[in-house]
Amino acid sequence: MIFGNVNNIEEFPFLEEQVKECFAYAKTHDLASFEKGSHEIDGERLFVNIVEYTTTNAEDRFWEAHKKYLDVHVMIHGNEQIDLNFIQNMDVKEFVEADDFLPMDGEKNASVVLTDGDFLVCYPSDGHRTAVQAGDKPEKIKKAIFKVRI
């Protein structure tokens, strides 16, 4: 996993070209104006899902990972905690091929809080639990999740 802010992207010259492409797209498109849903960039190779939801307690959320796509979360507006652990430390369930969804159970090893402009790149071994409230109360957020075909 890699955590940073799009305004400091020059600090990450080692990122894969496909990941850099996500940040270039974010800088040249007004993601805040995008409607919720999936938006094609380059077919199944690269697309972005725009999500809006209200964060909640960790106990009400689920763990996931992906095998076919990297997740590049970019916060448009709001504060969201994302809990993290490596899938090797989790109780992994059956992979859902059609949805590229690997469910699992377990405890967090670490957390990051995304605020406006922050990003988190999740690789196949990075289990993540999203939509966790970052403070004392739930908050409505809007986020772009770029899906990069591996």
C-alpha positions as CSV (number, residue, x, y, z in Angstrom):
1,M,0.0,0.0,0.0
2,I,1.1,3.5,-0.7
3,F,-0.4,6.6,1.1
4,G,0.1,10.2,0.0
5,N,-1.5,13.3,-1.4
6,V,-2.0,14.2,-5.0
7,N,-0.4,17.6,-4.4
8,N,2.9,15.9,-3.6
9,I,2.9,13.4,-6.4
10,E,6.4,14.3,-7.4
11,E,7.6,12.5,-4.2
12,F,6.5,9.2,-5.8
13,P,8.5,8.9,-9.1
14,F,8.8,5.1,-8.6
15,L,5.0,4.5,-9.1
16,E,3.8,2.3,-11.9
17,E,2.9,4.2,-15.1
18,Q,-0.7,3.0,-14.8
19,V,-1.0,4.5,-11.3
20,K,0.6,7.8,-12.5
21,E,-2.1,7.8,-15.2
22,C,-4.8,7.9,-12.5
23,F,-3.3,11.0,-10.9
24,A,-2.9,12.7,-14.3
25,Y,-6.5,12.0,-15.0
26,A,-7.5,13.3,-11.6
27,K,-5.6,16.5,-12.2
28,T,-7.2,17.1,-15.7
29,H,-10.8,16.2,-14.8
30,D,-13.1,17.8,-12.3
31,L,-13.9,14.6,-10.4
32,A,-16.1,16.5,-7.9
33,S,-18.5,17.1,-10.8
34,F,-18.7,13.4,-11.8
35,E,-21.9,11.6,-11.0
36,K,-21.8,8.5,-8.8
37,G,-21.1,5.3,-10.7
38,S,-18.4,3.8,-13.0
39,H,-16.7,6.0,-15.6
40,E,-14.7,4.4,-18.4
41,I,-11.2,5.8,-19.1
42,D,-9.6,3.0,-21.1
43,G,-12.1,0.1,-21.3
44,E,-11.4,-2.6,-18.7
45,R,-7.8,-1.6,-18.3
46,L,-8.6,1.5,-16.4
47,F,-11.8,3.1,-15.1
48,V,-12.9,5.1,-12.1
49,N,-15.8,4.5,-9.7
50,I,-17.1,7.6,-8.0
51,V,-18.7,6.8,-4.7
52,E,-20.6,8.9,-2.1
53,Y,-21.5,7.5,1.2
54,T,-21.6,8.2,4.9
55,T,-18.9,6.7,7.0
56,T,-19.8,4.5,10.0
57,N,-18.4,2.3,12.7
58,A,-15.8,-0.3,11.8
59,E,-18.0,-3.1,13.1
60,D,-20.6,-2.3,10.4
61,R,-18.1,-2.6,7.6
62,F,-16.4,-5.5,5.7
63,W,-12.9,-6.4,4.7
64,E,-11.9,-6.9,1.0
65,A,-9.0,-7.2,-1.4
66,H,-8.8,-7.7,-5.2
67,K,-6.8,-9.9,-7.5
68,K,-7.4,-8.4,-10.9
69,Y,-7.3,-4.7,-10.2
70,L,-5.3,-2.3,-8.0
71,D,-7.4,0.2,-6.1
72,V,-6.3,3.8,-6.2
73,H,-8.5,5.7,-3.7
74,V,-8.5,9.5,-4.2
75,M,-10.5,11.5,-1.7
76,I,-12.5,14.3,-3.3
77,H,-14.2,15.6,-0.2
78,G,-14.5,14.5,3.3
79,N,-12.6,12.4,5.9
80,E,-12.6,8.6,5.9
81,Q,-10.6,6.0,7.8
82,I,-9.5,3.0,5.9
83,D,-8.3,0.1,8.1
84,L,-5.5,-2.1,6.6
85,N,-4.0,-5.5,7.1
86,F,-2.2,-7.9,4.8
87,I,-4.4,-10.8,3.5
88,Q,-1.8,-13.2,4.9
89,N,-2.9,-12.1,8.4
90,M,-6.6,-12.5,7.7
91,D,-9.2,-15.3,7.6
92,V,-9.7,-15.3,3.8
93,K,-13.0,-16.4,2.4
94,E,-13.9,-17.6,-1.1
95,F,-12.9,-15.3,-4.0
96,V,-15.8,-13.9,-6.0
97,E,-14.4,-13.9,-9.5
98,A,-17.2,-12.0,-11.2
99,D,-16.7,-9.0,-8.8
100,D,-13.0,-9.3,-8.3
101,F,-13.9,-9.4,-4.6
102,L,-11.9,-11.3,-1.9
103,P,-13.8,-11.1,1.4
104,M,-12.1,-11.7,4.7
105,D,-12.3,-11.3,8.4
106,G,-9.8,-10.2,10.9
107,E,-8.4,-7.2,12.8
108,K,-6.7,-4.1,11.5
109,N,-2.9,-3.8,11.6
110,A,-3.0,-0.1,10.7
111,S,-5.3,2.7,9.6
112,V,-5.0,5.8,7.4
113,V,-7.3,8.7,7.3
114,L,-8.0,10.2,3.9
115,T,-8.8,13.9,3.7
116,D,-9.2,16.0,0.6
117,G,-6.6,15.1,-2.0
118,D,-5.2,12.1,-0.2
119,F,-4.7,8.8,-2.0
120,L,-4.2,5.2,-1.0
121,V,-3.0,2.6,-3.5
122,C,-4.0,-0.9,-2.5
123,Y,-2.2,-3.9,-4.1
124,P,-3.6,-7.5,-4.1
125,S,-2.1,-8.4,-0.7
126,D,-3.5,-5.3,0.9
127,G,-6.8,-6.1,2.7
128,H,-8.8,-2.9,3.4
129,R,-11.9,-1.9,5.2
130,T,-13.3,1.3,3.9
131,A,-16.0,3.8,5.0
132,V,-14.9,3.8,8.6
133,Q,-15.7,7.1,10.4
134,A,-12.5,9.1,11.1
135,G,-13.8,11.0,14.1
136,D,-16.5,10.9,16.7
137,K,-19.4,11.0,14.2
138,P,-20.2,9.7,10.7
139,E,-19.4,12.0,7.8
140,K,-20.6,12.1,4.1
141,I,-17.7,11.7,1.7
142,K,-17.1,11.7,-2.0
143,K,-14.2,9.6,-3.4
144,A,-12.8,8.4,-6.6
145,I,-11.6,4.8,-6.7
146,F,-9.5,4.1,-9.8
147,K,-9.4,0.5,-10.9
148,V,-6.1,-0.4,-12.6
149,R,-6.0,-3.8,-14.4
150,I,-3.1,-5.9,-13.2
